[in-house]
Each structure stands twice: as structure tokens, then as C-alpha cells.
Amino acid sequence: MLFDRQEKNLRDKASTEYLLWLNELEPSLCADRIPSFRELNHRLWAGTGWSIEVVPGLIPVVDFFKLLARRRFCSSTWIRRPDQLDYLEEPDMFHDIFGHIPLLLNPTYADFMQKFGEIGMKYASDEQAVLKLQRLYWFTIEFGLIHERGQLRIYGAGIASSFGESNHIFDDDITVLPFDVEKVMETSFRSDVMQTEYFAIPSFESLYRSLDGVEEHLVNTQMESSGPATVEIR
Ligand SMILES: [Fe+2]
């Protein structure tokens, strides 16, 4: 039900790369059964060298960055109840796997995620820097949009795994801004409501290249008295 409904819903809304890799992951990822992490890992490993790391829930941000830098993506193993079909406070396995895993088979996106983790490791003890990286993660990996042949498409896992939000992005009162990595890092967000502002990238290559500007921005805006990070990412 969960898988079927969203897979059909995304056919004309998600990025062609996301749909390509979602399709490639079948039958390891399908409506008939809980996905086998062993099978998914086999395919991820063969494709881009990524694998899935099972975690109990939210983990310290430095550990999260370390795992990304080692090409490991965290996943929960719990799945939402029928009454939670459309809203969750914490990511479940459907979000983590259906939302995040397909694009990890795109080589450029896979490299982007790893490099993001490497930058995060360098700045994990600086709370202000982690906050900026959390915003970057939020507006790209979770809630990112992409322009494809004149159309707006979804690539962020938070939208791709949400029936409500994947339709909401086409509402009239939504603002879609051109992707600017510095602006993204200075834009706050709310995690308890659907977004009203999104950023759209022109391509995954440009998303990867935007990481060059991230460290520069972090260094330029570094606060003198930053303490250990307590910000949660995911
Ligand atoms: Fe996520």
C-alpha cells in the first residue's frame, strides 16, 4: 500500500534519475515484501560502493557524518503504522530506504553525499557550522527539487517518501528558488510542517560542484566561540 501508492504517485513527479534507480532496485525494493538489506547492499556496493548501516534512531551528528564519509547510509528498521501513513516525526525504514537509497546509485549524487560527510567531519565540533550543514542537507538531500527539461522534479527523500508533500510542491503558494549554496546555508526551516520554500538545482553535477563553496562559506562565517554540536541531522 505504502510503496504502491507512492511509486505510482511519483511517476510524473520524481527526477528521472531517481525513477531509473528505483526501477533498477526492483525486485529488492518492491511492494510485496519488506526490503532485504542484504540484497540492497549487494546492489549498492556493486553500483557505487555504498551500503546501508542499521541504526537504532537518531545518532550523534559526528557519527552520522563519519558514516556518510565512509559511504554508509543510516537506516531505521521500524516501519510506520497505518495511522501514520502521511506524517512522521522520525524517519522510518520507508523514508530511509524508498526515499534515500535509489539516488545513491547515481555516481555523482553518491559522491556528493560522501563529500558532504567529509566536510561535516571537519566541522562537527562547530555548532554554527553544523547548523549550516543541516540546512544544506535539509534543502537538498531531504527536500531538494531539480529542473529537468523545463519541468520541476523531486529528488529529496523527504518529499519522495511523502505522498502529501510530493503533491504539495505543485501548489500555487509554493516558492521555488534557484539553488544558491550560501543562501541555502543561511535559510532556516521548520521540520514540523510542510515546506513553503524549496531550492531547485539545475543538475546533480552542479550540486556536487556547489560543495566547493561550502567550506569557503563556513570559514568566512565561522563564529569564535563555537561549542560541540548538538544539532541532529536526518
Ligand atoms: Fe532522511
Boltz pocket constraint, residues with backbone or C-beta under 6 A from the ligand:
constraints:
  - pocket:
      binder: B
      contacts: [[A, 91], [A, 95], [A, 96], [A, 99], [A, 100], [A, 141], [A, 142], [A, 157], [A, 158], [A, 234]]
      max_distance: 6.0
